[in-house]
C-alpha cells in the first residue's frame, strides 16, 4: 500500500513503534485489517476493542498468520513489530486520512437521509464507463467502515465513490476529514436519526459539515427539489449544481417524460442546459430512482463523461439485495427492501408496490430512530397506506401498532394483519400470501425482516 511503511504508519497515527529493524521500517504493508480472520502475509492488524470481542485477544494468532505489524492499545510482550497508540479507532482514521492523501484519486462523497446507497451504486456504475472506480461496499460508511473502504483503494483506482452515513453532530466532520471530497453529493434532508439531530434543520447542519473539508475547486451537487438543500446558494464561492424534477427551470440537470414501467423499472428523459438529452430506461422501479440517476448524471458531467457513457452507466444498474431487489419465487414477486426504513423511503417503496398489476401485499415493520415523534410518523404512514390501492397490509412491531390502528379506524373491513414480533408474522405468512402476489417487504434493519425473504426463498 503506497507510502504505508511502518515508520509512516507510526507517524501518521502518532504512535510509538517497537521492535522494528530499519529494513522492516521502510517496507510497505500489503493490507490493513481489523478482522483477525482476514490477516494475510505482510498485513497490518489493528486491534480494536468491541462491545463483544476485543481484537487484542487475537494478536498472537495474527502474527502467526503473517501480520508484519500490529497496532495495539496495550504494551505487548513480543519481539515482533507493533505500534502502541492511545486509541485504535482514532489511529485507523488517522492512517486512512494519511493514505488517501498520498493517492492520485478523485473522491465523490455521498450523504443524505434517503437514497445514499442507491445513489452511490448509480454514480459508480456511470463513472465505471470511463474510470477505474472503487465504491463503498455494504454498510461500510461510518467512522470504522469508511477507513476500511479507503484501505481498499489502490494506485490503479482513479475515482473513489464513498458513502458517508451519520447519526449525530460532528460525525460528518470526522468522516469528511478523512475523505476530503472533490465532489460532494447530498440526496435529500429527510426524517431519520431524529433522536440526536432532532429536526430537519439539525439534519441539514450535520450533513453539510462535509463542506468544511472539500478540496480546492470542489463541486457540490444537491437535490434541488429538497426545500432545505435548494436554499443553499453557495459555500465559500462554490455554487451548487442542482438536479430535480419539479422545477425544471431552476435545475442544471432535470428529468421529464417520466413513465413508470410497472415493477420492471421507470423510463425518463434526462436533460441539461447544454446538449444532453438522454432517453433512459432505469431498471429499478420508483420515481425516487430518477433522482438517483440525475445525481449520477451530474457527477458524470463533472468528471467529463460523454452523454452516451452516462446513459450506459445508468441503464446497467441493477438493484442490490435488501434495496428494491425484485425476486421471483414460487409464483410470488418479492420486492426485497428490508435493509432499512424511514418515513420517506417507506412511502417511496409503497409507491413502487402500487405499480404492480397483481394483488399487492405490503409487509411493513417498525421504523427506528425517529425520536419523540415516532408514534406520529407511524400513524401518518397508516394514512398514506390507506390512500393507496394496496390489497393486503401486514404490519409488525410495537411502533407499527399506530399505523394499524389508523388503518383499522378508517376501514374495519380492510384486509389488515398485525403482529407484535417478526417471528409471529412469519408463522402466518403462508396463510396470507397467494401465488401471483406482488409482496413488498420493508422495515428498519433491527426488525430482521431478512427472515421473511429467507422464508420465501428457501422454499424455492
Secondary structure, DSSP 8 states (H G I E B T S, - for coil): -TT-BHHHHHHHTT-EEES--HHHHTSB-S-EESSGGG--TT-EEE--B-SS-BGGGGHHHHHHHT-SEEEESS----SS-EEE-S-HHHHHHHHHHHHHHTS--EEEEEE-SS-HHHHHHHHHHHHTTTS-EEE--TT--STTHHHHHHTT--TT--EEEEE---SSTTHHHHHHHHH--SEEEE----S--HHHH-SHHHHHHHHGGGGGG--TT-EEEEETTSTTGGG---BTTB--EEEESS-GGG-SEEEEEEEE-GGG-EEEEEEESSS-EEEEEESS-STHHHHHHHHHHHHHHHTT--HHHHHHHHHH----TTSSEEEEETTEEEEEE-S---HHHHHHHHHHHHT-SS-EEEEEE-----GGGHHHHHHHHHHHHHTS--SEEEEESTTTHHHHHHHHHH-TTS-EEEESSHHHHHHHHHHH--TT-EEEEE--GGG-THHHHHHHHTT-
